[in-house]
Amino acid sequence: MTTLSLTRPAVDPSLDLEGEIRRLKDELHAVILAHYYQEDEIQDIADFIGDSLALAQYAAKTSAEVIVFCGVHFMAETAKILNPDKQVLLPDLDAGCSLADRCPAPDFAAFLRRHPGHFVVSYINCSAAVKALSDVICTSSNAVKIVQQIPADRPIIFAPDRHLGRWVMKQTGRPMVLWDGFCVVHEQFSQRRIWQLKTQHPRALVIAHPECEEAVLGLADHIGSTSSLLNFVKNSPHDEFIVVTEAGILHQMRKSRPEAKLIPAPPSSGCNCSLCPYMRLNTLEKLYLCMRNRQPEIVVDPEVAARARKAIELMLSWS
């Protein structure tokens, strides 16, 4: 399981980090990709910002020689699988994922042996080795569409997020065997805390990520991926929203709707934030250092990558 280290690297404080990052990007013929949950300053310097599906689609078609991935390990792995001949850099190798950590490939392989004949759908929040054991990958943006395209006579296994899997079952009417995993950020949101916020802000619409618990989703006016939540806020005639997902998305929401009132849902732990500790390991300093040193570099076993690529490419074609 990933061990978090919040130590910031030593960089000359007088250095123009943003200027140096842009210089190195040109020098390396690189592209900087960032997830919506990254720090604001990283989102602002990225060439492309998106959710897992959009980032995978962009990585599949980029002409850049070097991909600098500001996200977590499984995202950078996906970019490497789709670009085996390109260098993929991740600012901090410890930027993992609680979902991926809770689904080790050997345990998942044993789970599959106990359920033979099932079509295996794995959420993109998993390791390359788990992707290699899967028939198709999905994201929260396309999970419903993916499952709807599986032949009706095939039983389905869905991993590793039990909450997303349960929501997809409800949307599609397809029974599925669920791996018992969850996201440490999204599982902290509680029905009680959301009710309290709704009472305090009766005009606000509740928008939630499907990785949240079923009781929380039951209170939502809109459920969707990070990009779906962003688009909902951008296009809604309402101007007040309770946002039940990682708070990094608020940066882009504020850009698109500066006049809107955005209320981040607090987790049940009692803190006033809902930040993924893994996503926050990437910093502007680490981004600069990884580009300057061309490391940490993502490496995926070629045999594992070849099997995983089939499942990812099937997702892209079905999307």
C-alpha positions as a Markdown table, in Angstrom:
| # | Residue | x | y | z |
|---|---|---|---|---|
| 1 | Met | 0.0 | 0.0 | 0.0 |
| 2 | Thr | 1.2 | 3.5 | -0.8 |
| 3 | Thr | 3.0 | 5.4 | 1.9 |
| 4 | Leu | 2.4 | 9.1 | 1.8 |
| 5 | Ser | 5.3 | 11.6 | 2.2 |
| 6 | Leu | 4.3 | 15.3 | 2.3 |
| 7 | Thr | 7.9 | 16.6 | 2.2 |
| 8 | Arg | 8.4 | 19.3 | -0.3 |
| 9 | Pro | 11.6 | 19.1 | -2.4 |
| 10 | Ala | 14.3 | 21.8 | -2.0 |
| 11 | Val | 14.1 | 24.2 | -4.9 |
| 12 | Asp | 15.7 | 27.6 | -5.0 |
| 13 | Pro | 12.9 | 29.9 | -3.9 |
| 14 | Ser | 14.0 | 32.6 | -6.4 |
| 15 | Leu | 13.5 | 30.3 | -9.3 |
| 16 | Asp | 10.7 | 31.1 | -11.7 |
| 17 | Leu | 9.1 | 27.7 | -11.6 |
| 18 | Glu | 6.4 | 28.3 | -14.1 |
| 19 | Gly | 8.8 | 29.8 | -16.6 |
| 20 | Glu | 11.2 | 26.9 | -16.1 |
| 21 | Ile | 8.5 | 24.4 | -16.6 |
| 22 | Arg | 7.4 | 26.0 | -19.8 |
| 23 | Arg | 11.1 | 26.1 | -21.0 |
| 24 | Leu | 11.5 | 22.4 | -20.2 |
| 25 | Lys | 8.3 | 21.6 | -21.9 |
| 26 | Asp | 9.5 | 23.1 | -25.1 |
| 27 | Glu | 12.9 | 21.5 | -24.7 |
| 28 | Leu | 11.5 | 18.0 | -24.1 |
| 29 | His | 8.7 | 18.4 | -26.7 |
| 30 | Ala | 6.5 | 17.4 | -23.8 |
| 31 | Val | 2.8 | 17.7 | -22.9 |
| 32 | Ile | 1.6 | 18.3 | -19.3 |
| 33 | Leu | -1.7 | 16.5 | -18.5 |
| 34 | Ala | -3.5 | 17.2 | -15.2 |
| 35 | His | -6.5 | 15.8 | -13.4 |
| 36 | Tyr | -9.2 | 18.0 | -12.0 |
| 37 | Tyr | -8.1 | 17.1 | -8.5 |
| 38 | Gln | -4.6 | 18.6 | -8.8 |
| 39 | Glu | -3.6 | 21.8 | -7.1 |
| 40 | Asp | -4.8 | 24.9 | -8.7 |
| 41 | Glu | -1.4 | 26.1 | -9.8 |
| 42 | Ile | -0.8 | 22.7 | -11.6 |
| 43 | Gln | -4.1 | 22.9 | -13.4 |
| 44 | Asp | -3.3 | 26.4 | -14.5 |
| 45 | Ile | 0.0 | 25.4 | -16.1 |
| 46 | Ala | -1.2 | 22.1 | -17.7 |
| 47 | Asp | -1.8 | 21.8 | -21.5 |
| 48 | Phe | -4.9 | 19.6 | -20.9 |
| 49 | Ile | -7.1 | 19.1 | -17.9 |
| 50 | Gly | -9.7 | 16.4 | -17.6 |
| 51 | Asp | -11.2 | 13.4 | -15.8 |
| 52 | Ser | -9.8 | 9.9 | -16.3 |
| 53 | Leu | -11.7 | 9.2 | -19.6 |
| 54 | Ala | -10.7 | 12.5 | -21.2 |
| 55 | Leu | -7.1 | 12.1 | -20.0 |
| 56 | Ala | -6.9 | 8.5 | -21.4 |
| 57 | Gln | -8.4 | 9.7 | -24.8 |
| 58 | Tyr | -5.9 | 12.6 | -25.0 |
| 59 | Ala | -2.9 | 10.3 | -24.1 |
| 60 | Ala | -4.0 | 7.9 | -26.8 |
| 61 | Lys | -3.6 | 10.5 | -29.5 |
| 62 | Thr | -0.9 | 12.9 | -28.4 |
| 63 | Ser | 2.0 | 13.5 | -30.6 |
| 64 | Ala | 4.2 | 14.7 | -27.8 |
| 65 | Glu | 7.5 | 12.9 | -27.2 |
| 66 | Val | 7.2 | 13.1 | -23.4 |
| 67 | Ile | 4.0 | 12.9 | -21.4 |
| 68 | Val | 4.2 | 14.5 | -17.9 |
| 69 | Phe | 1.2 | 13.3 | -16.0 |
| 70 | Cys | 0.0 | 15.3 | -13.0 |
| 71 | Gly | -2.4 | 12.8 | -11.5 |
| 72 | Val | -1.9 | 9.5 | -9.7 |
| 73 | His | 0.1 | 6.4 | -10.6 |
| 74 | Phe | -2.6 | 4.4 | -12.4 |
| 75 | Met | -3.3 | 7.4 | -14.7 |
| 76 | Ala | 0.3 | 7.7 | -15.7 |
| 77 | Glu | 0.5 | 3.9 | -16.1 |
| 78 | Thr | -2.5 | 4.1 | -18.5 |
| 79 | Ala | -0.7 | 6.8 | -20.6 |
| 80 | Lys | 2.4 | 4.6 | -20.7 |
| 81 | Ile | 0.4 | 1.5 | -21.8 |
| 82 | Leu | -1.1 | 3.5 | -24.6 |
| 83 | Asn | 2.3 | 5.0 | -25.5 |
| 84 | Pro | 4.9 | 2.3 | -25.0 |
| 85 | Asp | 7.6 | 4.1 | -27.0 |
| 86 | Lys | 7.2 | 7.4 | -25.2 |
| 87 | Gln | 8.6 | 8.6 | -21.9 |
| 88 | Val | 5.9 | 9.1 | -19.2 |
| 89 | Leu | 6.9 | 11.1 | -16.1 |
| 90 | Leu | 5.0 | 11.4 | -12.8 |
| 91 | Pro | 6.1 | 14.1 | -10.4 |
| 92 | Asp | 5.8 | 11.8 | -7.3 |
| 93 | Leu | 5.8 | 8.0 | -7.5 |
| 94 | Asp | 4.0 | 7.9 | -4.2 |
| 95 | Ala | 0.9 | 9.5 | -5.7 |
| 96 | Gly | -1.1 | 6.3 | -5.6 |
| 97 | Cys | -4.8 | 5.5 | -5.2 |
| 98 | Ser | -6.7 | 3.9 | -2.4 |
| 99 | Leu | -8.9 | 2.0 | -4.8 |
| 100 | Ala | -5.9 | 0.6 | -6.7 |
| 101 | Asp | -4.2 | -0.3 | -3.4 |
| 102 | Arg | -7.3 | -2.2 | -2.2 |
| 103 | Cys | -7.3 | -4.5 | -5.3 |
| 104 | Pro | -3.9 | -6.3 | -5.5 |
| 105 | Ala | -3.6 | -8.3 | -8.8 |
| 106 | Pro | -2.9 | -11.7 | -7.1 |
| 107 | Asp | -6.0 | -11.3 | -4.9 |
| 108 | Phe | -8.1 | -10.2 | -7.9 |
| 109 | Ala | -6.9 | -13.2 | -10.0 |
| 110 | Ala | -8.0 | -15.5 | -7.2 |
| 111 | Phe | -11.3 | -13.7 | -7.0 |
| 112 | Leu | -11.8 | -14.3 | -10.8 |
| 113 | Arg | -11.0 | -18.0 | -10.4 |
| 114 | Arg | -13.9 | -18.2 | -8.0 |
| 115 | His | -16.2 | -16.6 | -10.6 |
| 116 | Pro | -15.4 | -18.3 | -13.9 |
| 117 | Gly | -17.0 | -17.3 | -17.1 |
| 118 | His | -17.7 | -13.7 | -16.1 |
| 119 | Phe | -17.0 | -10.7 | -18.3 |
| 120 | Val | -14.6 | -8.5 | -16.2 |
| 121 | Val | -15.1 | -4.8 | -16.1 |
| 122 | Ser | -12.5 | -2.9 | -14.2 |
| 123 | Tyr | -12.7 | 0.8 | -13.2 |
| 124 | Ile | -9.7 | 2.7 | -14.5 |
| 125 | Asn | -8.7 | 3.3 | -10.9 |
| 126 | Cys | -6.6 | 0.1 | -10.7 |
| 127 | Ser | -3.1 | -1.1 | -11.5 |
| 128 | Ala | -1.8 | -2.2 | -14.9 |
| 129 | Ala | -1.7 | -5.7 | -13.6 |
| 130 | Val | -5.4 | -5.6 | -12.8 |
| 131 | Lys | -6.2 | -4.1 | -16.1 |
| 132 | Ala | -4.4 | -7.0 | -17.7 |
| 133 | Leu | -6.8 | -9.4 | -16.0 |
| 134 | Ser | -9.8 | -7.5 | -17.3 |
| 135 | Asp | -11.9 | -7.7 | -20.5 |
| 136 | Val | -12.7 | -4.0 | -20.6 |
| 137 | Ile | -11.9 | -0.8 | -18.6 |
| 138 | Cys | -14.4 | 1.9 | -17.7 |
| 139 | Thr | -14.4 | 5.3 | -16.1 |
| 140 | Ser | -17.1 | 7.0 | -14.1 |
| 141 | Ser | -17.9 | 8.9 | -17.3 |
| 142 | Asn | -18.6 | 5.8 | -19.4 |
| 143 | Ala | -19.3 | 3.0 | -17.0 |
| 144 | Val | -23.0 | 2.8 | -17.8 |
| 145 | Lys | -22.4 | 2.9 | -21.6 |
| 146 | Ile | -19.7 | 0.2 | -21.3 |
| 147 | Val | -21.9 | -2.2 | -19.3 |
| 148 | Gln | -24.8 | -1.7 | -21.6 |
| 149 | Gln | -22.7 | -3.0 | -24.5 |
| 150 | Ile | -21.9 | -6.3 | -22.8 |
| 151 | Pro | -23.9 | -9.3 | -24.2 |
| 152 | Ala | -27.0 | -9.8 | -22.0 |
| 153 | Asp | -26.2 | -13.5 | -21.5 |
| 154 | Arg | -22.7 | -12.8 | -19.9 |
| 155 | Pro | -22.5 | -12.5 | -16.1 |
| 156 | Ile | -20.4 | -9.5 | -15.1 |
| 157 | Ile | -17.7 | -8.8 | -12.5 |
| 158 | Phe | -17.2 | -5.1 | -11.6 |
| 159 | Ala | -14.1 | -3.9 | -9.8 |
| 160 | Pro | -12.7 | -2.3 | -7.7 |
| 161 | Asp | -15.3 | 0.3 | -6.5 |
| 162 | Arg | -18.3 | -1.2 | -4.9 |
| 163 | His | -20.2 | 2.1 | -4.8 |
| 164 | Leu | -19.7 | 2.9 | -8.5 |
| 165 | Gly | -20.6 | -0.7 | -9.3 |
| 166 | Arg | -23.8 | -0.5 | -7.3 |
| 167 | Trp | -24.8 | 2.7 | -9.0 |
| 168 | Val | -24.1 | 1.2 | -12.5 |
| 169 | Met | -26.3 | -1.8 | -11.6 |
| 170 | Lys | -29.1 | 0.5 | -10.7 |
| 171 | Gln | -28.7 | 2.5 | -14.0 |
| 172 | Thr | -28.5 | -0.5 | -16.3 |
| 173 | Gly | -30.5 | -3.2 | -14.5 |
| 174 | Arg | -27.6 | -5.6 | -14.9 |
| 175 | Pro | -26.7 | -7.7 | -11.9 |
| 176 | Met | -22.9 | -7.7 | -11.2 |
| 177 | Val | -20.5 | -9.4 | -8.8 |
| 178 | Leu | -18.7 | -6.5 | -7.0 |
| 179 | Trp | -15.2 | -6.3 | -5.7 |
| 180 | Asp | -15.4 | -4.8 | -2.2 |
| 181 | Gly | -13.3 | -1.6 | -2.8 |
| 182 | Phe | -13.9 | 2.1 | -2.1 |
| 183 | Cys | -12.3 | 5.5 | -2.4 |
| 184 | Val | -11.1 | 6.9 | 0.9 |
| 185 | Val | -12.2 | 10.4 | -0.1 |
| 186 | His | -15.7 | 9.7 | -1.4 |
| 187 | Glu | -16.6 | 7.2 | 1.3 |
| 188 | Gln | -16.1 | 9.8 | 3.9 |
| 189 | Phe | -19.1 | 11.8 | 2.8 |
| 190 | Ser | -22.2 | 11.0 | 4.9 |
| 191 | Gln | -25.9 | 11.3 | 4.4 |
| 192 | Arg | -26.2 | 13.2 | 7.7 |
| 193 | Arg | -23.7 | 15.9 | 6.8 |
| 194 | Ile | -25.3 | 16.4 | 3.4 |
| 195 | Trp | -28.8 | 16.7 | 5.0 |
| 196 | Gln | -27.3 | 19.4 | 7.3 |
| 197 | Leu | -26.0 | 21.3 | 4.3 |
| 198 | Lys | -29.3 | 21.0 | 2.5 |
| 199 | Thr | -31.0 | 22.5 | 5.6 |
| 200 | Gln | -28.6 | 25.4 | 5.7 |
| 201 | His | -28.7 | 26.0 | 1.9 |
| 202 | Pro | -32.3 | 25.0 | 0.8 |
| 203 | Arg | -31.8 | 26.5 | -2.7 |
| 204 | Ala | -28.6 | 24.6 | -3.4 |
| 205 | Leu | -28.6 | 21.6 | -5.7 |
| 206 | Val | -26.6 | 18.6 | -4.6 |
| 207 | Ile | -24.2 | 17.2 | -7.2 |
| 208 | Ala | -22.2 | 14.0 | -6.3 |
| 209 | His | -19.7 | 11.6 | -7.7 |
| 210 | Pro | -20.9 | 8.0 | -8.1 |
| 211 | Glu | -18.0 | 6.7 | -5.9 |
| 212 | Cys | -20.0 | 8.0 | -2.9 |
| 213 | Glu | -22.2 | 5.7 | -0.8 |
| 214 | Glu | -25.7 | 4.9 | -2.0 |
| 215 | Ala | -27.3 | 6.9 | 0.9 |
| 216 | Val | -25.4 | 10.0 | -0.2 |
| 217 | Leu | -26.3 | 9.5 | -3.9 |
| 218 | Gly | -29.9 | 9.3 | -2.8 |
| 219 | Leu | -29.8 | 13.0 | -1.9 |
| 220 | Ala | -28.2 | 14.1 | -5.1 |
| 221 | Asp | -29.9 | 16.2 | -7.8 |
| 222 | His | -27.2 | 15.2 | -10.3 |
| 223 | Ile | -24.7 | 12.2 | -10.2 |
| 224 | Gly | -21.8 | 12.0 | -12.5 |
| 225 | Ser | -18.1 | 12.0 | -13.1 |
| 226 | Thr | -15.9 | 15.0 | -12.4 |
| 227 | Ser | -16.4 | 16.3 | -16.0 |
| 228 | Ser | -20.1 | 15.7 | -15.7 |
| 229 | Leu | -20.3 | 17.6 | -12.5 |
| 230 | Leu | -18.3 | 20.5 | -14.0 |
| 231 | Asn | -20.5 | 20.6 | -17.1 |
| 232 | Phe | -23.7 | 20.5 | -14.9 |
| 233 | Val | -22.6 | 23.5 | -13.0 |
| 234 | Lys | -21.4 | 25.3 | -16.1 |
| 235 | Asn | -24.8 | 24.8 | -17.9 |
| 236 | Ser | -27.3 | 24.9 | -15.0 |
| 237 | Pro | -29.6 | 27.9 | -14.5 |
| 238 | His | -29.2 | 27.5 | -10.8 |
| 239 | Asp | -26.4 | 29.4 | -9.0 |
| 240 | Glu | -25.9 | 27.4 | -5.7 |
| 241 | Phe | -24.4 | 23.9 | -5.5 |
| 242 | Ile | -23.4 | 21.5 | -2.8 |
| 243 | Val | -20.4 | 19.7 | -4.4 |
| 244 | Val | -19.9 | 16.1 | -3.1 |
| 245 | Thr | -16.5 | 15.1 | -4.6 |
| 246 | Glu | -12.8 | 15.9 | -4.2 |
| 247 | Ala | -12.6 | 19.7 | -3.8 |
| 248 | Gly | -10.0 | 20.2 | -6.5 |
| 249 | Ile | -12.8 | 20.4 | -9.0 |
| 250 | Leu | -13.9 | 23.7 | -7.5 |
| 251 | His | -11.1 | 25.5 | -9.2 |
| 252 | Gln | -12.5 | 24.8 | -12.7 |
| 253 | Met | -16.1 | 25.3 | -11.5 |
| 254 | Arg | -15.2 | 28.8 | -10.2 |
| 255 | Lys | -13.6 | 29.6 | -13.5 |
| 256 | Ser | -16.7 | 28.6 | -15.5 |
| 257 | Arg | -19.2 | 30.1 | -13.0 |
| 258 | Pro | -17.5 | 32.8 | -10.9 |
| 259 | Glu | -20.9 | 34.1 | -9.7 |
| 260 | Ala | -22.1 | 30.7 | -8.4 |
| 261 | Lys | -22.0 | 29.7 | -4.8 |
| 262 | Leu | -20.1 | 26.4 | -4.5 |
| 263 | Ile | -20.4 | 24.6 | -1.2 |
| 264 | Pro | -17.9 | 21.8 | -0.7 |
| 265 | Ala | -19.4 | 18.9 | 1.2 |
| 266 | Pro | -17.3 | 18.1 | 4.3 |
| 267 | Pro | -16.3 | 14.5 | 5.0 |
| 268 | Ser | -17.6 | 12.8 | 8.1 |
| 269 | Ser | -14.1 | 13.0 | 9.7 |
| 270 | Gly | -15.0 | 16.6 | 10.7 |
| 271 | Cys | -12.4 | 18.5 | 8.7 |
| 272 | Asn | -13.4 | 21.3 | 6.4 |
| 273 | Cys | -11.9 | 19.8 | 3.3 |
| 274 | Ser | -12.3 | 16.9 | 1.0 |
| 275 | Leu | -8.9 | 16.6 | -0.6 |
| 276 | Cys | -7.2 | 13.4 | -1.9 |
| 277 | Pro | -3.9 | 13.1 | -0.1 |
| 278 | Tyr | -2.4 | 11.2 | -3.1 |
| 279 | Met | -3.4 | 13.8 | -5.6 |
| 280 | Arg | -1.8 | 16.5 | -3.4 |
| 281 | Leu | 1.6 | 14.8 | -3.4 |
| 282 | Asn | 2.2 | 16.4 | -6.8 |
| 283 | Thr | 3.5 | 20.0 | -6.4 |
| 284 | Leu | 4.8 | 22.7 | -8.8 |
| 285 | Glu | 8.3 | 22.0 | -7.4 |
| 286 | Lys | 8.1 | 18.3 | -8.1 |
| 287 | Leu | 6.7 | 19.0 | -11.5 |
| 288 | Tyr | 9.7 | 21.1 | -12.3 |
| 289 | Leu | 12.2 | 18.6 | -10.9 |
| 290 | Cys | 10.7 | 15.6 | -12.7 |
| 291 | Met | 11.0 | 17.5 | -16.0 |
| 292 | Arg | 14.5 | 18.7 | -15.2 |
| 293 | Asn | 15.7 | 15.2 | -14.2 |
| 294 | Arg | 13.4 | 13.2 | -16.5 |
| 295 | Gln | 12.4 | 11.1 | -13.6 |
| 296 | Pro | 10.5 | 9.5 | -11.9 |
| 297 | Glu | 9.7 | 7.6 | -15.1 |
| 298 | Ile | 6.7 | 5.2 | -15.4 |
| 299 | Val | 7.7 | 1.7 | -16.5 |
| 300 | Val | 5.2 | -1.1 | -17.2 |
| 301 | Asp | 6.2 | -4.7 | -18.0 |
| 302 | Pro | 5.6 | -5.1 | -21.8 |
| 303 | Glu | 3.6 | -8.4 | -21.4 |
| 304 | Val | 1.3 | -6.8 | -18.8 |
| 305 | Ala | 1.0 | -3.7 | -20.9 |
| 306 | Ala | 0.0 | -5.6 | -24.0 |
| 307 | Arg | -2.8 | -7.4 | -22.2 |
| 308 | Ala | -3.9 | -4.2 | -20.4 |
| 309 | Arg | -3.9 | -2.2 | -23.7 |
| 310 | Lys | -6.5 | -4.5 | -25.2 |
| 311 | Ala | -8.9 | -3.8 | -22.3 |
| 312 | Ile | -8.2 | 0.0 | -22.5 |
| 313 | Glu | -8.6 | 0.1 | -26.3 |
| 314 | Leu | -11.9 | -1.7 | -26.1 |
| 315 | Met | -13.1 | 1.0 | -23.6 |
| 316 | Leu | -12.0 | 3.7 | -26.0 |
| 317 | Ser | -13.7 | 2.1 | -29.0 |
| 318 | Trp | -16.9 | 1.5 | -26.9 |
| 319 | Ser | -16.8 | 5.1 | -25.8 |
